[in-house]
């Protein structure tokens, strides 16, 4: 089952973050704790780690601003098809 990669809330007043750089390539198999991407806010930059094992599907690209809890990408099970950005 697909697992959503969501924009983390990094502070009380944070409403959105920007995808700085994907470190995991599309289609790459990752494990929990692997660093997937870098997210920037007006105050900090942070690494986002995989919360589950799966195959990376990127939804948001570098420079794209996403609301807190918005879907940045997906971790898919082997053989699972792509998921739409608005699902989850």
VOVOVO-135751 format. One record per atom (N, C-alpha, C): residue in three letters; atom name; x, z, y; residue number from 1. Coordinates in pm, whole numbers, padded with zeros to 5 digits, always signed. Layout:
# residues N
+------+------+--------+--------+--------+------+
! donu ! paba !   east !     up !  north ! numi !
+------+------+--------+--------+--------+------+
!  Ala !   CA !      X !      Z !      Y !  NUM !
...
+------+------+--------+--------+--------+------+
# end
This chain:
# residues 88
+------+------+--------+--------+--------+------+
! donu ! paba !   east !     up !  north ! numi !
+------+------+--------+--------+--------+------+
!  Unk !    N ! +00084 ! +00000 ! -00119 !    1 !
!  Unk !   CA ! +00000 ! +00000 ! +00000 !    1 !
!  Unk !    C ! +00088 ! +00000 ! +00124 !    1 !
!  Unk !    N ! +00052 ! -00077 ! +00224 !    2 !
!  Unk !   CA ! +00128 ! -00088 ! +00348 !    2 !
!  Unk !    C ! +00130 ! +00044 ! +00423 !    2 !
!  Unk !    N ! +00245 ! +00074 ! +00483 !    3 !
!  Unk !   CA ! +00262 ! +00195 ! +00563 !    3 !
!  Unk !    C ! +00297 ! +00151 ! +00706 !    3 !
!  Unk !    N ! +00217 ! +00192 ! +00803 !    4 !
!  Unk !   CA ! +00240 ! +00152 ! +00942 !    4 !
!  Unk !    C ! +00363 ! +00222 ! +01000 !    4 !
!  Unk !    N ! +00442 ! +00147 ! +01075 !    5 !
!  Unk !   CA ! +00550 ! +00202 ! +01157 !    5 !
!  Unk !    C ! +00490 ! +00213 ! +01296 !    5 !
!  Unk !    N ! +00475 ! +00335 ! +01347 !    6 !
!  Unk !   CA ! +00406 ! +00357 ! +01474 !    6 !
!  Unk !    C ! +00502 ! +00402 ! +01584 !    6 !
!  Unk !    N ! +00465 ! +00371 ! +01708 !    7 !
!  Unk !   CA ! +00543 ! +00416 ! +01823 !    7 !
!  Unk !    C ! +00534 ! +00568 ! +01829 !    7 !
!  Unk !    N ! +00649 ! +00635 ! +01823 !    8 !
!  Unk !   CA ! +00646 ! +00782 ! +01827 !    8 !
!  Unk !    C ! +00618 ! +00835 ! +01967 !    8 !
!  Unk !    N ! +00560 ! +00954 ! +01973 !    9 !
!  Unk !   CA ! +00540 ! +01023 ! +02101 !    9 !
!  Unk !    C ! +00663 ! +01112 ! +02120 !    9 !
!  Unk !    N ! +00744 ! +01079 ! +02219 !   10 !
!  Unk !   CA ! +00872 ! +01147 ! +02238 !   10 !
!  Unk !    C ! +00869 ! +01252 ! +02348 !   10 !
!  Unk !    N ! +00756 ! +01267 ! +02414 !   11 !
!  Unk !   CA ! +00742 ! +01367 ! +02520 !   11 !
!  Unk !    C ! +00595 ! +01384 ! +02554 !   11 !
!  Unk !    N ! +00564 ! +01496 ! +02619 !   12 !
!  Unk !   CA ! +00425 ! +01527 ! +02652 !   12 !
!  Unk !    C ! +00358 ! +01422 ! +02739 !   12 !
!  Unk !    N ! +00434 ! +01361 ! +02829 !   13 !
!  Unk !   CA ! +00375 ! +01266 ! +02922 !   13 !
!  Unk !    C ! +00395 ! +01120 ! +02880 !   13 !
!  Unk !    N ! +00459 ! +01097 ! +02767 !   14 !
!  Unk !   CA ! +00485 ! +00959 ! +02722 !   14 !
!  Unk !    C ! +00356 ! +00890 ! +02682 !   14 !
!  Unk !    N ! +00334 ! +00770 ! +02737 !   15 !
!  Unk !   CA ! +00216 ! +00691 ! +02702 !   15 !
!  Unk !    C ! +00253 ! +00563 ! +02629 !   15 !
!  Unk !    N ! +00378 ! +00515 ! +02646 !   16 !
!  Unk !   CA ! +00424 ! +00396 ! +02577 !   16 !
!  Unk !    C ! +00575 ! +00397 ! +02567 !   16 !
!  Unk !    N ! +00626 ! +00317 ! +02475 !   17 !
!  Unk !   CA ! +00770 ! +00300 ! +02459 !   17 !
!  Unk !    C ! +00799 ! +00153 ! +02443 !   17 !
!  Unk !    N ! +00925 ! +00117 ! +02454 !   18 !
!  Unk !   CA ! +00967 ! -00022 ! +02444 !   18 !
!  Unk !    C ! +01059 ! -00039 ! +02324 !   18 !
!  Unk !    N ! +01031 ! -00140 ! +02243 !   19 !
!  Unk !   CA ! +01120 ! -00172 ! +02132 !   19 !
!  Unk !    C ! +01249 ! -00227 ! +02193 !   19 !
!  Unk !    N ! +01359 ! -00156 ! +02170 !   20 !
!  Unk !   CA ! +01488 ! -00198 ! +02224 !   20 !
!  Unk !    C ! +01555 ! -00298 ! +02131 !   20 !
!  Unk !    N ! +01563 ! -00261 ! +02002 !   21 !
!  Unk !   CA ! +01633 ! -00346 ! +01905 !   21 !
!  Unk !    C ! +01590 ! -00308 ! +01763 !   21 !
!  Unk !    N ! +01562 ! -00408 ! +01682 !   22 !
!  Unk !   CA ! +01538 ! -00385 ! +01539 !   22 !
!  Unk !    C ! +01672 ! -00382 ! +01469 !   22 !
!  Unk !    N ! +01696 ! -00278 ! +01389 !   23 !
!  Unk !   CA ! +01818 ! -00267 ! +01311 !   23 !
!  Unk !    C ! +01794 ! -00310 ! +01166 !   23 !
!  Unk !    N ! +01668 ! -00309 ! +01124 !   24 !
!  Unk !   CA ! +01629 ! -00357 ! +00991 !   24 !
!  Unk !    C ! +01570 ! -00497 ! +01006 !   24 !
!  Unk !    N ! +01619 ! -00589 ! +00926 !   25 !
!  Unk !   CA ! +01575 ! -00728 ! +00933 !   25 !
!  Unk !    C ! +01439 ! -00746 ! +00865 !   25 !
!  Unk !    N ! +01361 ! -00844 ! +00909 !   26 !
!  Unk !   CA ! +01236 ! -00874 ! +00839 !   26 !
!  Unk !    C ! +01265 ! -00905 ! +00692 !   26 !
!  Unk !    N ! +01185 ! -00847 ! +00604 !   27 !
!  Unk !   CA ! +01204 ! -00870 ! +00461 !   27 !
!  Unk !    C ! +01305 ! -00777 ! +00395 !   27 !
!  Unk !    N ! +01372 ! -00694 ! +00476 !   28 !
!  Unk !   CA ! +01471 ! -00601 ! +00421 !   28 !
!  Unk !    C ! +01402 ! -00484 ! +00352 !   28 !
!  Unk !    N ! +01452 ! -00447 ! +00235 !   29 !
!  Unk !   CA ! +01403 ! -00329 ! +00162 !   29 !
!  Unk !    C ! +01469 ! -00205 ! +00222 !   29 !
!  Unk !    N ! +01389 ! -00104 ! +00257 !   30 !
!  Unk !   CA ! +01442 ! +00020 ! +00314 !   30 !
!  Unk !    C ! +01390 ! +00140 ! +00237 !   30 !
!  Unk !    N ! +01457 ! +00252 ! +00256 !   31 !
!  Unk !   CA ! +01420 ! +00379 ! +00193 !   31 !
!  Unk !    C ! +01388 ! +00481 ! +00302 !   31 !
!  Unk !    N ! +01315 ! +00588 ! +00267 !   32 !
!  Unk !   CA ! +01286 ! +00691 ! +00367 !   32 !
!  Unk !    C ! +01415 ! +00743 ! +00431 !   32 !
!  Unk !    N ! +01413 ! +00753 ! +00563 !   33 !
!  Unk !   CA ! +01530 ! +00800 ! +00637 !   33 !
!  Unk !    C ! +01619 ! +00689 ! +00691 !   33 !
!  Unk !    N ! +01603 ! +00566 ! +00640 !   34 !
!  Unk !   CA ! +01681 ! +00454 ! +00694 !   34 !
!  Unk !    C ! +01636 ! +00427 ! +00838 !   34 !
!  Unk !    N ! +01730 ! +00397 ! +00927 !   35 !
!  Unk !   CA ! +01697 ! +00366 ! +01066 !   35 !
!  Unk !    C ! +01644 ! +00223 ! +01073 !   35 !
!  Unk !    N ! +01524 ! +00209 ! +01131 !   36 !
!  Unk !   CA ! +01458 ! +00080 ! +01140 !   36 !
!  Unk !    C ! +01480 ! +00010 ! +01273 !   36 !
!  Unk !    N ! +01468 ! +00086 ! +01383 !   37 !
!  Unk !   CA ! +01476 ! +00026 ! +01515 !   37 !
!  Unk !    C ! +01508 ! +00131 ! +01620 !   37 !
!  Unk !    N ! +01540 ! +00083 ! +01739 !   38 !
!  Unk !   CA ! +01562 ! +00170 ! +01855 !   38 !
!  Unk !    C ! +01446 ! +00153 ! +01950 !   38 !
!  Unk !    N ! +01398 ! +00265 ! +02004 !   39 !
!  Unk !   CA ! +01287 ! +00268 ! +02100 !   39 !
!  Unk !    C ! +01337 ! +00332 ! +02228 !   39 !
!  Unk !    N ! +01301 ! +00274 ! +02341 !   40 !
!  Unk !   CA ! +01339 ! +00328 ! +02472 !   40 !
!  Unk !    C ! +01215 ! +00374 ! +02548 !   40 !
!  Unk !    N ! +01234 ! +00484 ! +02624 !   41 !
!  Unk !   CA ! +01133 ! +00528 ! +02720 !   41 !
!  Unk !    C ! +01203 ! +00532 ! +02854 !   41 !
!  Unk !    N ! +01133 ! +00577 ! +02956 !   42 !
!  Unk !   CA ! +01197 ! +00587 ! +03087 !   42 !
!  Unk !    C ! +01302 ! +00698 ! +03090 !   42 !
!  Unk !    N ! +01305 ! +00785 ! +02989 !   43 !
!  Unk !   CA ! +01398 ! +00898 ! +02989 !   43 !
!  Unk !    C ! +01500 ! +00898 ! +02877 !   43 !
!  Unk !    N ! +01476 ! +00826 ! +02768 !   44 !
!  Unk !   CA ! +01563 ! +00837 ! +02652 !   44 !
!  Unk !    C ! +01557 ! +00714 ! +02563 !   44 !
!  Unk !    N ! +01647 ! +00708 ! +02467 !   45 !
!  Unk !   CA ! +01647 ! +00608 ! +02362 !   45 !
!  Unk !    C ! +01656 ! +00683 ! +02230 !   45 !
!  Unk !    N ! +01579 ! +00641 ! +02130 !   46 !
!  Unk !   CA ! +01576 ! +00714 ! +02003 !   46 !
!  Unk !    C ! +01567 ! +00617 ! +01886 !   46 !
!  Unk !    N ! +01625 ! +00658 ! +01773 !   47 !
!  Unk !   CA ! +01616 ! +00581 ! +01650 !   47 !
!  Unk !    C ! +01485 ! +00616 ! +01579 !   47 !
!  Unk !    N ! +01418 ! +00515 ! +01527 !   48 !
!  Unk !   CA ! +01296 ! +00536 ! +01448 !   48 !
!  Unk !    C ! +01334 ! +00512 ! +01302 !   48 !
!  Unk !    N ! +01308 ! +00612 ! +01217 !   49 !
!  Unk !   CA ! +01343 ! +00605 ! +01076 !   49 !
!  Unk !    C ! +01221 ! +00570 ! +00991 !   49 !
!  Unk !    N ! +01248 ! +00513 ! +00875 !   50 !
!  Unk !   CA ! +01142 ! +00483 ! +00779 !   50 !
!  Unk !    C ! +01088 ! +00613 ! +00723 !   50 !
!  Unk !    N ! +00956 ! +00623 ! +00718 !   51 !
!  Unk !   CA ! +00891 ! +00740 ! +00659 !   51 !
!  Unk !    C ! +00856 ! +00717 ! +00512 !   51 !
!  Unk !    N ! +00872 ! +00592 ! +00467 !   52 !
!  Unk !   CA ! +00841 ! +00556 ! +00328 !   52 !
!  Unk !    C ! +00933 ! +00441 ! +00287 !   52 !
!  Unk !    N ! +00939 ! +00415 ! +00160 !   53 !
!  Unk !   CA ! +01013 ! +00299 ! +00110 !   53 !
!  Unk !    C ! +00927 ! +00175 ! +00127 !   53 !
!  Unk !    N ! +00990 ! +00062 ! +00148 !   54 !
!  Unk !   CA ! +00914 ! -00062 ! +00158 !   54 !
!  Unk !    C ! +00996 ! -00176 ! +00214 !   54 !
!  Unk !    N ! +00928 ! -00289 ! +00228 !   55 !
!  Unk !   CA ! +00987 ! -00410 ! +00284 !   55 !
!  Unk !    C ! +00941 ! -00422 ! +00429 !   55 !
!  Unk !    N ! +01036 ! -00442 ! +00520 !   56 !
!  Unk !   CA ! +01008 ! -00442 ! +00664 !   56 !
!  Unk !    C ! +00933 ! -00568 ! +00707 !   56 !
!  Unk !    N ! +00823 ! -00546 ! +00780 !   57 !
!  Unk !   CA ! +00752 ! -00653 ! +00851 !   57 !
!  Unk !    C ! +00746 ! -00611 ! +00996 !   57 !
!  Unk !    N ! +00812 ! -00685 ! +01083 !   58 !
!  Unk !   CA ! +00813 ! -00654 ! +01226 !   58 !
!  Unk !    C ! +00686 ! -00708 ! +01291 !   58 !
!  Unk !    N ! +00629 ! -00628 ! +01382 !   59 !
!  Unk !   CA ! +00512 ! -00671 ! +01458 !   59 !
!  Unk !    C ! +00551 ! -00687 ! +01606 !   59 !
!  Unk !    N ! +00615 ! -00584 ! +01661 !   60 !
!  Unk !   CA ! +00657 ! -00587 ! +01801 !   60 !
!  Unk !    C ! +00803 ! -00632 ! +01810 !   60 !
!  Unk !    N ! +00831 ! -00716 ! +01906 !   61 !
!  Unk !   CA ! +00967 ! -00766 ! +01924 !   61 !
!  Unk !    C ! +01043 ! -00690 ! +02031 !   61 !
!  Unk !    N ! +01174 ! -00713 ! +02040 !   62 !
!  Unk !   CA ! +01256 ! -00649 ! +02143 !   62 !
!  Unk !    C ! +01201 ! -00676 ! +02283 !   62 !
!  Unk !    N ! +01197 ! -00570 ! +02363 !   63 !
!  Unk !   CA ! +01146 ! -00580 ! +02499 !   63 !
!  Unk !    C ! +00997 ! -00559 ! +02510 !   63 !
!  Unk !    N ! +00928 ! -00549 ! +02398 !   64 !
!  Unk !   CA ! +00783 ! -00532 ! +02398 !   64 !
!  Unk !    C ! +00744 ! -00386 ! +02412 !   64 !
!  Unk !    N ! +00656 ! -00355 ! +02507 !   65 !
!  Unk !   CA ! +00606 ! -00219 ! +02528 !   65 !
!  Unk !    C ! +00484 ! -00197 ! +02440 !   65 !
!  Unk !    N ! +00482 ! -00082 ! +02370 !   66 !
!  Unk !   CA ! +00374 ! -00049 ! +02279 !   66 !
!  Unk !    C ! +00324 ! +00092 ! +02313 !   66 !
!  Unk !    N ! +00192 ! +00111 ! +02313 !   67 !
!  Unk !   CA ! +00135 ! +00243 ! +02337 !   67 !
!  Unk !    C ! +00175 ! +00339 ! +02227 !   67 !
!  Unk !    N ! +00181 ! +00469 ! +02260 !   68 !
!  Unk !   CA ! +00209 ! +00573 ! +02162 !   68 !
!  Unk !    C ! +00109 ! +00561 ! +02047 !   68 !
!  Unk !    N ! +00158 ! +00569 ! +01926 !   69 !
!  Unk !   CA ! +00082 ! +00555 ! +01801 !   69 !
!  Unk !    C ! +00042 ! +00411 ! +01772 !   69 !
!  Unk !    N ! +00079 ! +00317 ! +01859 !   70 !
!  Unk !   CA ! +00053 ! +00175 ! +01830 !   70 !
!  Unk !    C ! +00144 ! +00127 ! +01718 !   70 !
!  Unk !    N ! +00102 ! +00023 ! +01647 !   71 !
!  Unk !   CA ! +00178 ! -00030 ! +01535 !   71 !
!  Unk !    C ! +00293 ! -00117 ! +01585 !   71 !
!  Unk !    N ! +00415 ! -00080 ! +01541 !   72 !
!  Unk !   CA ! +00537 ! -00155 ! +01574 !   72 !
!  Unk !    C ! +00570 ! -00252 ! +01461 !   72 !
!  Unk !    N ! +00537 ! -00210 ! +01340 !   73 !
!  Unk !   CA ! +00566 ! -00290 ! +01221 !   73 !
!  Unk !    C ! +00503 ! -00226 ! +01100 !   73 !
!  Unk !    N ! +00540 ! -00279 ! +00984 !   74 !
!  Unk !   CA ! +00484 ! -00230 ! +00857 !   74 !
!  Unk !    C ! +00594 ! -00218 ! +00754 !   74 !
!  Unk !    N ! +00576 ! -00126 ! +00660 !   75 !
!  Unk !   CA ! +00656 ! -00118 ! +00539 !   75 !
!  Unk !    C ! +00563 ! -00158 ! +00426 !   75 !
!  Unk !    N ! +00595 ! -00269 ! +00361 !   76 !
!  Unk !   CA ! +00509 ! -00326 ! +00258 !   76 !
!  Unk !    C ! +00565 ! -00297 ! +00118 !   76 !
!  Unk !    N ! +00475 ! -00286 ! +00022 !   77 !
!  Unk !   CA ! +00517 ! -00274 ! -00117 !   77 !
!  Unk !    C ! +00570 ! -00409 ! -00164 !   77 !
!  Unk !    N ! +00662 ! -00410 ! -00261 !   78 !
!  Unk !   CA ! +00711 ! -00538 ! -00313 !   78 !
!  Unk !    C ! +00596 ! -00628 ! -00355 !   78 !
!  Unk !    N ! +00599 ! -00752 ! -00308 !   79 !
!  Unk !   CA ! +00495 ! -00849 ! -00342 !   79 !
!  Unk !    C ! +00372 ! -00842 ! -00254 !   79 !
!  Unk !    N ! +00364 ! -00742 ! -00167 !   80 !
!  Unk !   CA ! +00249 ! -00728 ! -00078 !   80 !
!  Unk !    C ! +00260 ! -00828 ! +00036 !   80 !
!  Unk !    N ! +00148 ! -00890 ! +00073 !   81 !
!  Unk !   CA ! +00148 ! -00990 ! +00179 !   81 !
!  Unk !    C ! +00154 ! -00929 ! +00318 !   81 !
!  Unk !    N ! +00179 ! -01010 ! +00418 !   82 !
!  Unk !   CA ! +00184 ! -00963 ! +00557 !   82 !
!  Unk !    C ! +00056 ! -00896 ! +00601 !   82 !
!  Unk !    N ! +00071 ! -00802 ! +00693 !   83 !
!  Unk !   CA ! -00041 ! -00727 ! +00748 !   83 !
!  Unk !    C ! -00056 ! -00764 ! +00894 !   83 !
!  Unk !    N ! -00179 ! -00773 ! +00945 !   84 !
!  Unk !   CA ! -00201 ! -00805 ! +01086 !   84 !
!  Unk !    C ! -00166 ! -00688 ! +01176 !   84 !
!  Unk !    N ! -00127 ! -00716 ! +01299 !   85 !
!  Unk !   CA ! -00086 ! -00613 ! +01395 !   85 !
!  Unk !    C ! -00200 ! -00518 ! +01428 !   85 !
!  Unk !    N ! -00325 ! -00565 ! +01420 !   86 !
!  Unk !   CA ! -00436 ! -00482 ! +01461 !   86 !
!  Unk !    C ! -00492 ! -00396 ! +01347 !   86 !
!  Unk !    N ! -00439 ! -00411 ! +01229 !   87 !
!  Unk !   CA ! -00485 ! -00329 ! +01114 !   87 !
!  Unk !    C ! -00416 ! -00195 ! +01118 !   87 !
!  Unk !    N ! -00480 ! -00093 ! +01058 !   88 !
!  Unk !   CA ! -00417 ! +00038 ! +01046 !   88 !
!  Unk !    C ! -00444 ! +00123 ! +01162 !   88 !
+------+------+--------+--------+--------+------+
# end
